[in-house]
Amino acid sequence: MSIRDWPASLRPREKLLSEGAQALTDAELLAIFLRTGIPGLDAVGLSQALLARFGTLAKLMKADKDEFCQGQGLGPAKFVQLQAVMEMARRHLWSELVNSASLTSPSDTRQFLLAKIRDLEHEEFACIWLDNQHQVLAFETLFTGTIDSAAVYPREVIKKALKHNAAAVIVAHNHPSGIAEPSQADQLLTEKLKNALFSIDVRLLDHMVVGQGVVVSFAERGIL
């Protein structure tokens, strides 16, 4: 039976329009993205097969081009389309940050950081530079490392702070393992950065560690 023959309440597009995107399953959301199925499988059936192959929607979305295109019904055009959708989402979240009156709580940056650095296969250390009203000046990746570490140099962080004429900063890095729990090294680095930035009158507001769907805030933990 074709999806067109399903009751309207079960069709992914109609369900989204009536109940909102949050009401859809991963397979239903993916089916809307795919638009069509393949011989023997409608779009929802194909989506279910793809999720079974990749394991999760997140793993499918962060697959590289070669791995992605090995999936049934997928190809370079779909890969390009998905990358464009993901980049639009990241730019929307960044625009929300930039246009907000100010960043006053750790939760304001979580969604952006998850979209920006959660799915990287290597570790990156980044800064969100802020003015004295805590309005966003810039986002900047300062250091790129390996699968389990990235060397961070406080002197370089200070140089960038002066370049942006920042009054405050939120630093962040991802854990490619997906486990967001800060390490002892993370805590030592945070203390070094806090002291170094204090010497030039820049406040370190937070250090966020990004895992798989989880962001741990040093400020919320009371360890900053």
Secondary structure, DSSP 8 states (H G I E B T S, - for coil): --GGGS-GGGSHHHHHHHH-GGGS-HHHHHHHHH---BTTB-HHHHHHHHHHHHSSHHHHHT--HHHHHTSTT--HHHHHHHHHHHHHHHHHHHHHHHHSS---STHHHHHHHHHHHTT-SS-EEEEEEE-TT--EEEEEEEEE--SS-----HHHHHHHHHHHT-SEEEEEEE-TTS-----HHHHHHHHHHHHHHHTTT-EEEEEEEE-SS-EEEHHHHT--
